Amino acid sequence: MHNFTPEDLLLYLYNETSPEQTAAIKTALENDWSLREKFEEITSAQNQLETLQLSPSQQTIDNILQYAEKAVSELTAPV
């Protein structure tokens, strides 16, 4: 019996596990209600995150653009 971490479950959720690890986690989820409960919490959180409409404020965008402008001018300034 493996002790899978939340990180293992995240990798499994995003199909980033090896075939062997995928099979082991799938079997563990079928047999371990505690692990299945943790996995359901992670998938629920994923679903909630996907419904959020996030966008940066205009001030954040302006700060990034100013920083990029400054970096480019420093790189292209004559020495």
C-alpha positions as CSV (number, residue, x, y, z in Angstrom):
1,M,0.0,0.0,0.0
2,H,1.4,3.4,-1.0
3,N,1.0,6.6,0.9
4,F,0.1,9.1,-1.8
5,T,0.6,12.8,-1.1
6,P,-1.7,15.6,-2.3
7,E,1.1,16.4,-4.8
8,D,0.7,12.9,-6.2
9,L,-3.0,13.3,-6.5
10,L,-2.5,16.6,-8.3
11,L,-0.2,15.0,-10.8
12,Y,-2.7,12.3,-11.3
13,L,-5.5,14.8,-11.8
14,Y,-3.6,16.6,-14.5
15,N,-2.4,13.3,-16.2
16,E,1.2,13.9,-15.3
17,T,2.0,10.6,-13.6
18,S,3.7,7.6,-15.2
19,P,1.6,4.7,-16.3
20,E,2.7,2.7,-13.3
21,Q,1.9,5.5,-10.9
22,T,-1.4,6.2,-12.6
23,A,-2.4,2.5,-12.2
24,A,-1.3,2.5,-8.5
25,I,-3.2,5.7,-7.7
26,K,-6.3,4.5,-9.5
27,T,-6.3,1.2,-7.5
28,A,-5.7,3.1,-4.3
29,L,-8.6,5.4,-5.0
30,E,-10.9,2.4,-5.6
31,N,-9.9,0.8,-2.3
32,D,-9.1,3.7,0.1
33,W,-12.1,5.9,1.0
34,S,-9.8,8.4,2.9
35,L,-7.7,8.9,-0.2
36,R,-10.7,9.1,-2.4
37,E,-12.1,11.8,-0.1
38,K,-8.9,13.8,-0.4
39,F,-9.0,13.4,-4.2
40,E,-12.6,14.6,-4.3
41,E,-11.6,17.7,-2.3
42,I,-8.8,18.5,-4.8
43,T,-11.1,18.0,-7.8
44,S,-13.7,20.2,-6.2
45,A,-11.1,22.9,-5.7
46,Q,-10.0,22.6,-9.3
47,N,-13.6,23.0,-10.5
48,Q,-14.0,26.1,-8.4
49,L,-10.8,27.6,-9.7
50,E,-11.9,27.0,-13.3
51,T,-15.1,29.0,-12.7
52,L,-13.3,32.1,-11.4
53,Q,-12.9,35.1,-13.7
54,L,-9.6,36.6,-12.7
55,S,-7.9,39.5,-14.3
56,P,-5.2,41.9,-13.1
57,S,-6.0,45.5,-12.3
58,Q,-5.0,48.2,-14.7
59,Q,-2.4,49.4,-12.3
60,T,-0.8,46.0,-12.2
61,I,-0.7,45.9,-16.0
62,D,0.8,49.4,-16.1
63,N,3.5,48.5,-13.6
64,I,4.5,45.4,-15.6
65,L,4.6,47.5,-18.8
66,Q,6.7,50.2,-17.1
67,Y,9.1,47.6,-15.8
68,A,9.5,46.0,-19.2
69,E,10.0,49.3,-20.8
70,K,12.7,50.2,-18.3
71,A,14.4,46.8,-18.8
72,V,14.5,47.2,-22.5
73,S,15.9,50.7,-22.4
74,E,18.6,49.5,-20.0
75,L,19.5,46.7,-22.4
76,T,19.6,48.9,-25.4
77,A,21.3,51.9,-23.9
78,P,24.8,52.6,-25.3
79,V,27.7,51.8,-23.0
